[in-house]
């Protein structure tokens, strides 16, 4: 988001923990957001939304007077798709995250958060594409998320290579790298088992790829093995 867009944005914070609410507000202020309104519970936030317009709602995805899913649905009913909804939680379970995404939640912010993580969550929820329905409904969520990351890596690498020869490709590199960053962010945020689950899925994926002779990793592995065998014969 540009500095002007951040100045124009109006954010509603819904967080029961006073310290977390203050830290989140301070992080948003440091990022250039000006209009930030605080609410200490979900019912109060619904009343606030009914009387005021906000571009973003960042809310604690914790069951209270309203469940996280019901609150997200109410926000969408009142505000529509124009309002960006971001959920906030400690180590969310993948099924819960997917349930919120289907209710219209565009981003997720994990506690404890840093200024960089707050910026990523708001930026990608605002500018990025929502998580794809095919990924949400995949039998293996982590594998589906990782496949998007790998496809983004391939696309960025291909454009970077073409950019040395074609100007039109060089203009697309920045967009491809941004798409890669979004894919990595979504994978780390929504992966079942958190970041550890994401890294474990990545390890399995690339090991499996390296065993397929026709894949890039398989070809690289074959070349390295051939070099090693040739070196061993010389010795």
C-alpha positions in Angstrom: 0.0 0.0 0.0 1.2 3.5 -0.8 1.6 6.1 1.9 -1.5 7.9 0.6 -3.5 4.7 0.7 -2.4 4.1 4.3 -3.4 7.6 5.2 -6.9 7.1 3.7 -7.4 3.7 5.3 -9.6 3.4 8.4 -9.0 0.4 10.6 -11.1 -1.2 13.3 -9.2 -3.2 15.9 -11.2 -5.8 17.8 -9.0 -7.3 20.6 -9.8 -8.2 24.2 -6.2 -8.1 25.4 -5.3 -4.5 26.3 -1.6 -5.0 25.7 -2.0 -6.7 22.4 -4.4 -4.1 21.3 -2.0 -1.3 22.2 0.9 -3.0 20.5 -1.0 -3.6 17.3 -2.2 0.0 17.2 1.4 1.2 17.7 2.6 -1.1 14.9 0.0 0.3 12.5 0.8 3.8 13.5 4.5 3.2 12.7 3.5 1.9 9.3 1.7 5.1 8.4 -1.9 4.2 9.2 -3.7 7.2 10.8 -7.4 6.3 11.4 -7.4 3.4 14.0 -10.4 2.7 16.2 -10.3 0.2 19.1 -13.0 -2.1 20.3 -12.6 -4.5 23.3 -15.2 -7.1 22.2 -17.1 -8.4 19.2 -20.6 -7.1 20.0 -19.2 -3.6 20.4 -17.5 -3.9 17.1 -20.7 -4.9 15.3 -22.4 -1.7 16.7 -19.4 0.3 15.5 -19.5 -1.2 12.1 -23.2 -0.5 11.8 -22.7 3.2 12.2 -19.3 3.7 10.6 -17.4 2.7 7.5 -14.0 1.0 7.8 -11.6 -0.2 5.1 -10.1 -2.9 7.3 -11.2 -4.9 10.3 -8.5 -6.8 12.3 -10.2 -8.9 14.9 -9.3 -11.5 17.5 -10.4 -14.9 16.2 -11.4 -16.1 19.7 -14.7 -17.5 20.8 -16.6 -15.1 23.0 -20.1 -13.6 22.7 -19.7 -14.3 19.0 -17.7 -17.1 17.4 -15.0 -16.1 14.9 -17.0 -17.5 12.0 -20.2 -15.7 13.0 -18.4 -12.4 13.5 -16.7 -12.6 10.1 -20.1 -13.4 8.5 -21.7 -10.4 10.3 -18.9 -8.1 9.1 -19.4 -9.2 5.5 -23.2 -8.8 5.8 -22.8 -5.2 7.1 -19.8 -4.0 5.1 -19.7 -6.3 2.0 -16.5 -7.2 0.1 -15.2 -3.6 0.2 -13.9 -4.1 3.8 -10.8 -6.2 4.2 -11.1 -8.6 7.2 -8.0 -10.0 8.9 -8.2 -12.5 11.7 -5.7 -12.5 14.7 -4.9 -15.5 16.7 -2.2 -17.6 18.5 -1.2 -20.7 16.4 -4.5 -21.2 14.6 -5.5 -24.7 13.5 -5.8 -25.2 9.8 -9.5 -26.2 9.8 -10.3 -23.0 11.7 -8.4 -20.9 9.3 -10.0 -22.5 6.3 -13.4 -22.0 7.9 -12.7 -18.3 8.3 -11.5 -17.9 4.7 -14.7 -19.3 3.4 -16.6 -16.6 5.5 -14.7 -13.8 3.7 -11.5 -13.4 5.9 -8.7 -12.2 3.5 -5.7 -12.4 5.9 -4.4 -13.9 9.1 -2.0 -12.5 11.6 -0.4 -14.7 14.2 0.5 -13.8 17.7 3.0 -12.7 18.8 3.4 -10.3 15.9 6.1 -7.9 14.8 5.8 -4.7 12.8 7.0 -6.6 9.7 4.3 -9.3 10.1 1.6 -6.7 10.6 2.7 -5.0 7.4 2.7 -8.3 5.5 -0.7 -9.3 6.7 -2.4 -5.9 5.8 -0.5 -5.6 2.5 -1.3 -9.1 1.2 -4.9 -9.1 2.5 -5.4 -5.8 0.7 -3.5 -6.2 -2.5 -3.1 -10.0 -2.9 -5.5 -12.5 -4.3 -7.6 -14.5 -1.8 -6.5 -18.0 -1.1 -7.8 -20.1 -4.0 -10.8 -22.3 -3.5 -9.0 -25.3 -4.9 -6.4 -25.0 -2.2 -9.0 -24.6 0.5 -10.7 -27.8 -0.6 -7.5 -29.8 -1.2 -7.2 -33.2 0.5 -3.7 -32.2 1.6 -3.7 -28.5 2.5 0.1 -28.2 3.0 0.9 -29.9 -0.3 -1.6 -27.6 -2.1 -0.1 -24.5 -0.6 3.4 -25.6 -1.4 2.4 -26.3 -5.0 1.5 -22.7 -5.3 4.9 -21.6 -3.9 6.7 -23.9 -6.3 4.7 -22.6 -9.3 5.5 -19.1 -8.2 9.2 -19.9 -8.0 9.2 -21.4 -11.5 7.4 -18.3 -12.9 9.8 -15.8 -11.2 12.8 -17.8 -12.3 11.6 -18.1 -15.9 10.9 -14.4 -16.1 14.2 -13.5 -14.5 16.0 -15.6 -17.2 13.9 -14.1 -20.0 14.5 -10.5 -18.7 18.1 -10.6 -19.9 16.9 -10.9 -23.5 13.4 -9.3 -23.5 12.4 -6.0 -22.0 8.8 -7.0 -21.7 9.8 -9.9 -19.4 11.9 -7.6 -17.3 8.8 -5.5 -16.5 7.0 -8.6 -15.2 9.8 -9.7 -12.8 8.7 -7.4 -9.9 5.1 -8.7 -10.1 6.3 -12.3 -10.2 8.5 -11.8 -7.1 5.6 -10.1 -5.3 3.3 -13.1 -6.2 6.0 -15.4 -4.8 6.2 -13.5 -1.5 2.4 -13.7 -1.3 2.5 -17.5 -1.9 5.1 -18.0 0.8 3.2 -15.8 3.2 0.0 -17.8 2.6 1.8 -21.1 3.0 3.5 -20.1 6.3 0.2 -18.6 7.6 -2.3 -21.3 6.6 -0.2 -24.5 6.7 -1.5 -27.2 9.0 1.0 -27.4 11.9 2.2 -23.9 11.4 5.6 -23.1 10.0 7.0 -26.4 11.2 4.3 -28.2 9.2 5.0 -26.0 6.2 8.8 -26.8 6.3 8.1 -30.5 6.8 5.8 -30.5 3.7 8.5 -28.6 1.7 11.1 -31.2 2.7 9.0 -34.1 1.6 8.0 -32.4 -1.6 11.5 -31.7 -2.8 12.8 -35.1 -1.7 10.0 -36.7 -3.8 10.8 -34.3 -6.7 14.5 -35.3 -6.6 13.5 -39.0 -7.1 11.7 -38.2 -10.4 14.3 -38.4 -13.2 12.3 -36.1 -15.5 12.0 -33.3 -13.0 14.5 -30.4 -12.7 15.7 -31.6 -9.3 15.9 -35.2 -10.7 18.1 -34.1 -13.6 20.3 -32.1 -11.2 20.6 -35.0 -8.9 21.5 -37.3 -11.8 24.2 -34.9 -13.0 25.7 -34.6 -9.5 25.7 -38.4 -9.2 27.4 -38.8 -12.6 30.1 -36.2 -11.6 30.7 -38.0 -8.4 31.0 -41.4 -10.1 33.4 -39.9 -12.8 35.5 -38.3 -10.0 35.6 -41.6 -8.2 36.8 -43.5 -11.3 39.6 -41.0 -11.9 40.8 -41.5 -8.3 
